[in-house]
Amino acid sequence: MLLLRLKRTLAVVASWAEVEAAAPELAERVKERFQSTGLALLASLRKDGSPRIGGIEPLFALDELWLGMMLDSRKALDLRRDPRLALHNATEDKEVTNGDARISGRAIELTDEESLERFSRAFQAETGYAPPPPYHLFKVDVIELMFLKPGGDHLVIESWRDGEQPKRTERR
């Protein structure tokens, strides 16, 4: 059990730019699903290990996937304690007509002025206003992507894991 936990802790991770280079078509589909609504659900782990889910507005900019959060929000404190996370796009309908996208990875908190300024400029360019300080800023190091979409009478599942080639599976 300890060895398995250690392997998970040492999982290989990639910046968003590395994901785009390794699996460009899948990365584009996943990014488009998140950007279509601008909203996502963030799964983090509470202090007792139970899951927490909350809304978030991820930002794909400057070759990174950024997560900005209110100062001392529960999800920010969760990620500071245990950086493992999962993001799921905001689903639009129960038929999943436009697909579902998921990203798994680790949150890396950034506190240096240069990163905060870069994020602030990118956020303002995207939204038209600067993020209200103070806030927590994380970038996501990606471990895995998944995109699921109906394909007629079956589901088409595309996935990628860092260090591997993209995969396509059809389930009936």
C-alpha positions as a Markdown table, in Angstrom:
| # | Residue | x | y | z |
|---|---|---|---|---|
| 1 | Met | 0.0 | 0.0 | 0.0 |
| 2 | Leu | 2.8 | 2.4 | 0.9 |
| 3 | Leu | 4.5 | 1.7 | -2.5 |
| 4 | Leu | 1.3 | 2.4 | -4.3 |
| 5 | Arg | 0.8 | 5.7 | -2.5 |
| 6 | Leu | 4.4 | 6.7 | -3.2 |
| 7 | Lys | 4.0 | 6.0 | -6.9 |
| 8 | Arg | 0.9 | 8.2 | -7.0 |
| 9 | Thr | 2.7 | 10.9 | -5.2 |
| 10 | Leu | 5.6 | 10.8 | -7.7 |
| 11 | Ala | 3.3 | 10.7 | -10.7 |
| 12 | Val | 4.7 | 12.5 | -13.8 |
| 13 | Val | 3.0 | 15.9 | -14.5 |
| 14 | Ala | 2.9 | 18.3 | -17.4 |
| 15 | Ser | 2.3 | 22.0 | -18.0 |
| 16 | Trp | -0.6 | 22.8 | -20.3 |
| 17 | Ala | 1.9 | 23.6 | -23.0 |
| 18 | Glu | 3.4 | 20.1 | -22.7 |
| 19 | Val | -0.1 | 18.6 | -22.9 |
| 20 | Glu | -0.8 | 20.6 | -26.1 |
| 21 | Ala | 2.5 | 19.4 | -27.6 |
| 22 | Ala | 1.9 | 15.7 | -26.6 |
| 23 | Ala | -1.9 | 15.5 | -27.5 |
| 24 | Pro | -2.8 | 18.6 | -29.5 |
| 25 | Glu | -6.2 | 17.6 | -30.8 |
| 26 | Leu | -7.4 | 16.2 | -27.5 |
| 27 | Ala | -6.1 | 19.1 | -25.6 |
| 28 | Glu | -7.9 | 21.5 | -27.9 |
| 29 | Arg | -11.2 | 19.6 | -27.5 |
| 30 | Val | -10.8 | 19.6 | -23.7 |
| 31 | Lys | -9.9 | 23.3 | -23.6 |
| 32 | Glu | -12.9 | 24.2 | -25.8 |
| 33 | Arg | -15.3 | 22.4 | -23.5 |
| 34 | Phe | -14.0 | 24.3 | -20.5 |
| 35 | Gln | -14.0 | 27.6 | -22.3 |
| 36 | Ser | -17.5 | 27.2 | -23.8 |
| 37 | Thr | -19.1 | 28.1 | -20.4 |
| 38 | Gly | -16.0 | 29.4 | -18.6 |
| 39 | Leu | -17.1 | 27.3 | -15.6 |
| 40 | Ala | -15.9 | 24.0 | -14.1 |
| 41 | Leu | -16.3 | 21.9 | -11.1 |
| 42 | Leu | -13.1 | 21.4 | -9.0 |
| 43 | Ala | -12.8 | 18.3 | -6.8 |
| 44 | Ser | -10.3 | 18.6 | -4.0 |
| 45 | Leu | -9.7 | 16.7 | -0.8 |
| 46 | Arg | -10.7 | 17.9 | 2.7 |
| 47 | Lys | -8.4 | 17.5 | 5.7 |
| 48 | Asp | -10.2 | 14.3 | 6.7 |
| 49 | Gly | -9.7 | 12.9 | 3.1 |
| 50 | Ser | -13.3 | 13.2 | 2.0 |
| 51 | Pro | -14.0 | 14.9 | -1.3 |
| 52 | Arg | -15.1 | 18.5 | -1.8 |
| 53 | Ile | -16.5 | 19.9 | -5.0 |
| 54 | Gly | -17.0 | 23.5 | -5.9 |
| 55 | Gly | -17.3 | 25.8 | -8.8 |
| 56 | Ile | -14.4 | 27.5 | -10.4 |
| 57 | Glu | -13.5 | 29.6 | -13.5 |
| 58 | Pro | -10.3 | 28.0 | -14.9 |
| 59 | Leu | -8.1 | 30.1 | -17.2 |
| 60 | Phe | -6.1 | 28.7 | -20.1 |
| 61 | Ala | -3.5 | 31.3 | -20.8 |
| 62 | Leu | 0.3 | 31.8 | -21.3 |
| 63 | Asp | 0.8 | 28.0 | -21.8 |
| 64 | Glu | -0.7 | 27.2 | -18.4 |
| 65 | Leu | -3.9 | 26.2 | -16.8 |
| 66 | Trp | -4.5 | 28.7 | -14.0 |
| 67 | Leu | -6.9 | 28.6 | -11.0 |
| 68 | Gly | -7.5 | 31.7 | -9.1 |
| 69 | Met | -9.4 | 31.5 | -5.8 |
| 70 | Met | -10.6 | 33.8 | -3.0 |
| 71 | Leu | -8.1 | 34.2 | -0.1 |
| 72 | Asp | -8.5 | 31.4 | 2.4 |
| 73 | Ser | -11.4 | 29.7 | 0.5 |
| 74 | Arg | -12.0 | 26.1 | 1.5 |
| 75 | Lys | -10.9 | 24.8 | -1.9 |
| 76 | Ala | -7.6 | 26.8 | -1.8 |
| 77 | Leu | -6.8 | 25.5 | 1.7 |
| 78 | Asp | -7.6 | 22.0 | 0.5 |
| 79 | Leu | -5.1 | 22.4 | -2.4 |
| 80 | Arg | -2.4 | 23.9 | -0.2 |
| 81 | Arg | -2.7 | 20.8 | 2.1 |
| 82 | Asp | -3.1 | 18.2 | -0.7 |
| 83 | Pro | -2.5 | 19.3 | -4.3 |
| 84 | Arg | -4.4 | 16.5 | -6.0 |
| 85 | Leu | -7.4 | 17.7 | -8.0 |
| 86 | Ala | -9.8 | 16.9 | -10.7 |
| 87 | Leu | -11.6 | 19.4 | -12.9 |
| 88 | His | -14.8 | 18.7 | -14.8 |
| 89 | Asn | -16.4 | 21.0 | -17.3 |
| 90 | Ala | -19.9 | 22.4 | -16.6 |
| 91 | Thr | -22.2 | 19.9 | -18.2 |
| 92 | Glu | -24.9 | 21.4 | -20.3 |
| 93 | Asp | -27.3 | 18.6 | -20.8 |
| 94 | Lys | -27.9 | 15.0 | -19.6 |
| 95 | Glu | -27.3 | 13.6 | -23.2 |
| 96 | Val | -23.8 | 15.1 | -23.0 |
| 97 | Thr | -24.4 | 16.4 | -26.6 |
| 98 | Asn | -21.2 | 18.5 | -26.7 |
| 99 | Gly | -19.1 | 16.1 | -24.7 |
| 100 | Asp | -17.6 | 16.0 | -21.2 |
| 101 | Ala | -14.0 | 17.0 | -20.4 |
| 102 | Arg | -12.0 | 16.1 | -17.4 |
| 103 | Ile | -8.5 | 17.0 | -16.2 |
| 104 | Ser | -6.6 | 15.4 | -13.4 |
| 105 | Gly | -3.5 | 16.8 | -11.9 |
| 106 | Arg | -1.8 | 18.7 | -9.1 |
| 107 | Ala | -2.1 | 22.3 | -8.1 |
| 108 | Ile | 1.1 | 24.3 | -7.6 |
| 109 | Glu | 0.6 | 27.5 | -5.6 |
| 110 | Leu | 2.3 | 30.5 | -7.1 |
| 111 | Thr | 3.1 | 33.4 | -4.8 |
| 112 | Asp | 5.8 | 35.3 | -6.6 |
| 113 | Glu | 4.9 | 38.8 | -7.9 |
| 114 | Glu | 5.9 | 37.9 | -11.5 |
| 115 | Ser | 3.4 | 35.0 | -11.7 |
| 116 | Leu | 0.6 | 37.0 | -10.0 |
| 117 | Glu | 1.2 | 39.9 | -12.5 |
| 118 | Arg | 1.2 | 37.5 | -15.5 |
| 119 | Phe | -2.0 | 35.9 | -14.3 |
| 120 | Ser | -3.7 | 39.3 | -13.6 |
| 121 | Arg | -2.9 | 40.6 | -17.1 |
| 122 | Ala | -4.2 | 37.3 | -18.7 |
| 123 | Phe | -7.3 | 37.3 | -16.5 |
| 124 | Gln | -8.0 | 40.9 | -17.4 |
| 125 | Ala | -7.5 | 40.3 | -21.1 |
| 126 | Glu | -10.0 | 37.4 | -20.9 |
| 127 | Thr | -12.7 | 39.0 | -18.6 |
| 128 | Gly | -12.2 | 42.8 | -19.0 |
| 129 | Tyr | -11.4 | 43.3 | -15.3 |
| 130 | Ala | -8.5 | 42.4 | -13.0 |
| 131 | Pro | -9.0 | 39.7 | -10.3 |
| 132 | Pro | -9.7 | 41.3 | -7.0 |
| 133 | Pro | -6.8 | 40.9 | -4.6 |
| 134 | Pro | -5.8 | 39.2 | -2.4 |
| 135 | Tyr | -6.3 | 35.8 | -3.8 |
| 136 | His | -4.6 | 32.4 | -4.1 |
| 137 | Leu | -3.1 | 31.4 | -7.5 |
| 138 | Phe | -2.4 | 27.9 | -8.6 |
| 139 | Lys | -1.2 | 26.5 | -11.9 |
| 140 | Val | -2.2 | 22.9 | -12.7 |
| 141 | Asp | 0.3 | 20.3 | -13.6 |
| 142 | Val | -1.7 | 17.9 | -15.7 |
| 143 | Ile | -1.5 | 14.1 | -15.2 |
| 144 | Glu | -4.5 | 13.1 | -17.3 |
| 145 | Leu | -7.1 | 14.3 | -19.8 |
| 146 | Met | -10.3 | 12.7 | -20.8 |
| 147 | Phe | -13.0 | 13.7 | -23.4 |
| 148 | Leu | -16.2 | 11.7 | -23.7 |
| 149 | Lys | -18.8 | 12.3 | -26.4 |
| 150 | Pro | -21.8 | 10.3 | -27.8 |
| 151 | Gly | -21.1 | 8.7 | -31.1 |
| 152 | Gly | -24.5 | 7.5 | -32.2 |
| 153 | Asp | -25.3 | 4.3 | -30.3 |
| 154 | His | -22.0 | 4.3 | -28.4 |
| 155 | Leu | -19.7 | 6.6 | -26.4 |
| 156 | Val | -16.3 | 7.7 | -27.8 |
| 157 | Ile | -13.8 | 8.2 | -25.0 |
| 158 | Glu | -10.5 | 9.9 | -25.8 |
| 159 | Ser | -7.8 | 10.0 | -23.1 |
| 160 | Trp | -4.2 | 10.9 | -22.5 |
| 161 | Arg | -1.9 | 10.3 | -19.6 |
| 162 | Asp | 1.5 | 12.0 | -19.3 |
| 163 | Gly | 4.2 | 9.9 | -20.9 |
| 164 | Glu | 1.7 | 7.9 | -23.0 |
| 165 | Gln | 0.1 | 8.3 | -26.4 |
| 166 | Pro | -3.5 | 9.5 | -26.7 |
| 167 | Lys | -6.0 | 6.6 | -26.7 |
| 168 | Arg | -9.5 | 6.3 | -28.2 |
| 169 | Thr | -12.1 | 3.8 | -26.8 |
| 170 | Glu | -15.6 | 3.1 | -28.0 |
| 171 | Arg | -18.1 | 1.7 | -25.5 |
| 172 | Arg | -21.5 | 0.4 | -26.5 |
